[in-house]
Amino acid sequence: MTHPFLLTRRRTLGSLAAAAAATPWLAARAATPPGPGARSAEVALPSLGLRQRTLANGLQVIALPDRGTATASVQVWYRVGGKDDPPGRSGFAHLFEHMMFKRTRYMAAEMFDRLTEDVGGINNAFTAEDVTAYQSEVPANHLERLLWAEAERMQHLEVDQPSFDSERAVVQEELRQRVLASPYGRLFHALPGLAFEQHPYRRPVVGSIEDLNAATLDDVKAFHRTYYRPDNAVLIVAGHFDDAALDAAVDRYFGHIPRPAEAIPRVAVQEPARARDVRSTLAAPRVPLSAVALVWKGPAARHEDAAALDVASALLSGGESSRMNQALVYRDRVAQAAGFQTQLNADAGMLVAYAIGVGGKPAAQQLPALEAALMREITALSRGSIAQAEFDKVRTQLLTAALAERQTPNGRATAAGWAVIQYGDARQADQVLQRLQAVRAADVQRVLRRHLLQARSATLHYVQAEAPAAAPPDAAASQKGRP
């Protein structure tokens, strides 16, 4: 079992052909291409068909029935993420995610794995900037025991020092592997600190070794009391179940959990607009090829420009045929990789263009050229022509990837979970797809001009650190004899 932290939430574009085959009605509606200059026809999208209610203790419950499957997904989304890490405890929300798989009053450590994996199911969890989510899918006849287990670890988590120490070591090893050992781990780890000047989003979700070492067992207990409570959670059940039986089971296992009297701490920081362009250099070990990143502040996920920014990102770097990949990697051969990322969180977002150079040229000469190449492609997309076929291809890829993800109970529950966290309403999961269909080429160009070309940016040069100077031979020899 893995417990990944999420640094981005960009979906990987799946195969359009595979998605169309899995969604026959979409393939049929999209089979006839539009004529020259015609607007692409919008397709009728299926609704998630969800049902919502809230228990007296504040627990939000979302049900997505599907009698066409033999499984059920149970997910609990807690409104606590990297932005809620206590001061001096960056990475704590992610660390705590691991603790939820330890012992409770009535479950032994790792018993959650036995309740899922041993019956042919799966479980996982992730921590992002705004949320920590726990996701499981099991054969439908095991649904009730999974509801009991989620209620049990919400109310009765018990963590001792040995368990805490072992999980902290696991999280620190993840950080070493993903950030410190990876040639470009430090580059992407540094981006939130460039994008945000005041908001806690500037602290990476994975945190730092020093802050993780500073955490204590008392911190864990206080964190659980503060955030792991019914009025801070969303229970989502998708798949094969009887509505009345589900309601009864949820009431039985969750209804009695008390709602604490204390208010839930909320981040209220408003990220200001960037006042001026800034530039910096980050030197790190084991950097085979220098790289550059251009970072802009982005809007929140619920912003009216979000869908158009997603399409712009896909046009720039969504796959082998994307503009940045074709221009920088294949045509001009100035980069071995290039891309654009749109990360829009609940409070604010960041937009990042990056390129990793090629060998044979010094960084001082290569990095300004990479900057210029990235900006050239962004400017060309924002001001030049966009072929209808190119635009339709990318937008359809995004749409079909989202629809393909919703073919499983786990995917449907996840779509509802993100809608709650980012928009405050699970029904917005359907509206997200409608807004994606409504995007036009002019919208893409407008948002690029607004959020990139007319905005201030932060530029980061990422280079190989100079090796430390060797000690003089006589000094080294003299040190060997010291105690």
N, C-alpha and C positions, 0 to 999 in steps of 0.2 A: 504494500500500500504506500502511496506517495501522498504528500501534502504540499502541493506546489503553491508558492506565492505568485501572484500575478503582477508583473511589471507593466504589461499592456493587456488590452483586451481586444486587440484587433483580431478579427476572425481570419483564418486562412481560407482563401478562396478555393472551394472545392471544384471538382470537375463539373462543368456545365452539363455535359452529356449525361453523366451519372445522376445528377440532380434532376434533370428533365425526365430521365427514365423512371426515377422514383416518384415523380409527380406527373402522371400522364396528362392531367387536365392542363397543366402549365405548358407541357410540350405541344399539345394540340393548339392552344391559343396562340403560341409564339411561332408556329410553324411557318406562317406566311410573313415574309419580311416586308416592312413598309417600303413604299416607293420613294424615289429621290425627294429629299426635303420633307418627307412626311413625318408626323409625330408618331412615336411608337404607341401602339394601343396598350392601355392598362389592362391588367388581368384581374379577375375577381378573386380575391384572396380569402381563404378560409379563416374564420375567427377561431381563437383559442377556445372559446366557449367556456370560460371560467365562471366559477361561483365563489363569492366572497362572503365572509362574516367575521366578526370580531368578538372574542370571548369577553366576559366581564373583567378578567384580569388584564386585558389589553392585547392578548395574542391575536394577531391577524392570521386568518386561515383562508387559504385559496385552494379550491378543488378544481381539477381539470379531468373530468371523466373521459375514458376511452375504452369502450367495450371491445374494440378490435385488437387489443393486445392482451397478453397473458401476464404482464408484469405491472408493477407499481413503483413509482419513484417517490421517495420521501426526502424533502429538502427543508432545512431550517436555515434561514438567512438572518443573521444578527446584524443590526445596524451599528457595526463597529469595525473600523478598518485601520489602515496605517495612519490616517489623519488623527485618530483618537489615541495614539500611543502617548503615554505619560511623558512629561518633559524628562529628557535624559534616558529614555527607555525606547528609543526607536527600534522597530522590529518586534515590539512586544505583542501586538495583535497577532502577528504570524506565529510567534512562539506559543501564544496561548492556544492557537488552533490545534497544535500538537497535543497540548495537555488534555483536550477534550476526548482523546482516545485512551486515556488512562482510567484508573479505577474510580468507581462511584460507590455509593452506599450498598447497592445491590448488584453491581456488575464488577467482575474482576477486570484487571487491566487487559486491553486488547480483546475483550469479549465482543465489542462491536464488530470486529472482523469476523468472529465466529457466527454472529447472527446474520451476516450478509454473505460473506465469501463461501461459507460452508454449505449454503443452500443454493449456490449457483449465482449469487448476486454480486454486486460491486459496491464499494463505498469510496468516497474521496472527499476532499475539502480544499478550499482555497481562501486566501486572504488577498484583498485588493485595497485600494485607497479608502473606499467607503463602506466595505462590508467584509464579513467573514461568513462563508457559506459551507454547509455540510450537506453532501449529496449522496444518496443511496438509491439503488434500484434492485428489487428482489422479485421473485415469483409472487404473484398477487396474494396467494394464500398465506404469505408471511408478513403481510402489511401490518397487522395489529401489533405484533411483537416489536416491529421497528418503531412504531409510534410510542410504545412504552419505553424503548431504549432512549429515544430522543428526549422524552420528558424526564427520564431519570438523570441524564447527564446535564440537562438544563438546571435541575433543582439540587442534585445530590453529588456533584463532582467532588472527589476527595483526592488531593495530590500530596504526596510526601516528598521529602527532600531528594531521595535517590531518583524518583521518577522525574522530578523537576530538573535535576542535574543532567540526566541522560537525554531528555528531550532538548534541553538547551544546547547540548553538545551536537545533537543532530541538526538543529537549525544553524548553528555556527558552521558546520561542515557544508551545509547547502550554500551558505554565503561564500565560503572559500571556493567551492567548485564553480558556482555560477558567476561570481564577481571577481574574486581575487586570482583564481587560476586561469580563467578564460582570457584570451588576449584582448578582447574588447568588452569584457565585463565591467571594468571600471568606467569605460566611456558611457555606457548606457546607465550605469549606476549614478553618474554625476548629473544626468539631464534634469531630473526634477529640481535639483538645487539651482539650476540655471533658469528653469521655466518659472518658478515661483519665488517671490521675494519675501512674502509674509505668511502665506497660508501653510499649514502643516503638511500639505502635499509635497513640500520641498524636501521632506525626509523620506528617503526610499523605504518602501514597504518592508524590505528584508532587513533594514537597520544596519547596525555596525557591531563588530566584535566587542568593542568597549561597552556599548550600551547594553548588549545582551549579558555581558559579564556583571554589569551593575544590578541586574534584576534579582529580586529576592523571592522567596516563597511567600512572604506576606504580600508582595506585589501581585502575585498570581491570585491569591484569595480575594484581594480587594478588587482586582479587575473582574473576576467572575461575579462578585456581588454587584458591581456597578453596571455591567453591560449585559450579562447573560441572565436575562429576566424576560418574562412573557411579553411585557409591553414594549420590548425592544426587539422582538423577533417576528418573523413571518414564517409560518408553517405552510409549505406547499406540497400537495399530494396530487400526483398525476398518474393516470393509467386505469387499470381495471379495478373497480370497487363499486360497492352499492352506496349511494349517497347517504341514506339513513344510517347504515352501519358505520360509515366513516364518521359522521357527525357524533354518533354515540361514543365511538372509541376516542375521538379527540376530546370530547367533554370529560370522559372518564380519566384519561391520563394527563391532560393538561389543565383542565378546568379548575382543579384544586390548588394549583401552584400560586402562591400569593404574589400580589403585585406590591413591590416595595414602595414605601412612602417617599423615599428620596427621589428628587428629579434626576433625570439622565443628563449628564454633561453633554453639551453639543458645541461643536466648533462653529463660531460665529464670525471668523475672520473673513473679511472681504478683500480678495486679491486686487491690488491697484493696477492700473495700466502701467506699462513700462515707460519710464520717462526718457530714457536714452538707450542707444545701442551700447552693448558691452562686449568685450572680447577677452578671452582667457586661454591659457594653455595648460593642459594636463599631461604630465609626463608619468609614464607607468612602465613597469618591467614587462618583458615578453610582448612587445608590440612589433610584430613583423612588418607591418605596413602602416604608415601614418594615416590618420583619418580626420575628418572634419564633421561637425554637427552644427546646424543652424536651428535655433530654438525660438519659437514665438509663444506668447501666451494665447491660449484658446478659450472659447466660451464653455459654458457648462453643457452637459449632455442634453438638457431640455431646450437649449437655445434653438431658435428657428433656423439657424444656419447649419445645424449638426448634420442633417442628411446630405446636404450639398458638400460639406467638408469630407464626408465619407466617400462620396463619389469622386471628388477631387483626389483624395489619397489613393484610391484604386487606379485612377487614370495615370497618376504619377509613378506608382510603384507596385501595382497589383499584378504580379506574375512576370513571366519572361518577356511578354510583349509590351510591358508598360513603358512609358516614355523615358523615365530616368534610366531604366535598365538598358533599353535599346540605345539611347544616346551616349551615356557615360561608359557603359561596359562594352557594348558590341561595336558601335560606330566609331566613337572617338578613342576608346580604349585608354581612358584616363583613370578608370576605377575598376577594381575587381568586384565591388558591390556598391549599390546605391539604393536609397529608399526614402520613403516618406511615411511618417506615422501620425495618426490622429488619435489622441487619447483624451476623451472628454469625460470628466468625472461629474459627480453630482453638484459640486460647487464651482468648479473651474476646470480648464483643460490646458493641454499643451500640444503644440504642433512642431514636429521635428523633421528636418531634412538632413540626411547624412550620406557620406560617401567614404569608402575605404580605398586608399590609393593603390597604385601599382609600384613595382620595384623599379630601381634604376635612376630615380631622381631624388634629390634631397627634399626634406619636408618643407623647407623655406620656399622652395620653388613650386612644389607640387600642391600644397594646401590652398594657396590663393586661387590656383587654377580650378581646383575642385569646388571651391566656394562659387566661383563665377559660373561653372557648369551647372551646378544645382539651381542657382538663381535664373540662369538662362531658360531652363526647362519650366520652372514655375512661372516665369514671365510669359513664355510662349503659350502656355496653357491658359493663362489668365487674359491674354490679349489677342491671341491668334485664333485661327479657325479650329473647330473640333468636328471631325467627320461624324456623321450620324451613326455610321456602323460602329466606329470606335466607342462612341458614347453608349449606344444601346448594348454593346457587348459587355462593357464594364458594369453598367447598372443591372443588367440581367444576371451577371455572375453574383453580384452582391445579394440580389433578391433570392436567387435559387439556393445560394449557400445558407441563407437564413431559413428558407422553407425546408431544406433538407435536414437542417438541425432539429426542426420541429417534428420530425417523423417518429421520434421516440418519446416516451414519457419523460425521460430525464431532460431531453432538449426542450420540451414544451414547458416543463417546470422552470428551467433555467431562464427561458425567455421572459416568463412572468416575474421571476425574481429580479432580473435586471431592470424591468420596467418599474417595479416598486421602489428600488433603491435610487434609480436615476430620475424618475419622473414622479414618484409618490403615488402611482396608480398602476396596478397590474394591467388594466385594460389598455394602457398606452402601448403595450406590446404589439397590438394590432395596428395602432396608429403609426408606429415607427415604420412599418412596411408601406403604409399608405403614403407617408411623407417621402420615402425613398422613391416610390413610383412617380411622385409629383416633381422630382428634381429635373430641371432642364439645363442645357449647356450654359445658358446665360447665368443661371444660379451658381454654377461651379465657378465661372469667371468672376462673378461679383464677390463671392466669399473669399476667393484667393486675393483679390485686391484689398478687401476690407481687413482681413485677419493677417495677411502676410506683407503684401507690397506697401500698404499704408501704415504698417505697425512697426514698432521697434523690435529688435531681435537681440539674442545673445549668441555669440559665435564661440565655439570651442575647437581648438586644435589639439589633437590627441597624438602624442609622439612617444617614441622610445626614451626612457629615462637613461641618463648617462650612468655607466657603471661606476661605482665608488672607486676612488683612487686607491691603488694598492699601497700598503705601508712600505716605507723604505726598508731594504733588506736588513740593515743593522737594527732598526727599531723592531722589526718583526722578530729578529733573533733574540733581542733582549727581552721581549715580552714572554717568550717561551719559558724563561726561568722564573717568572713571577708566580707566586702562589695563587 
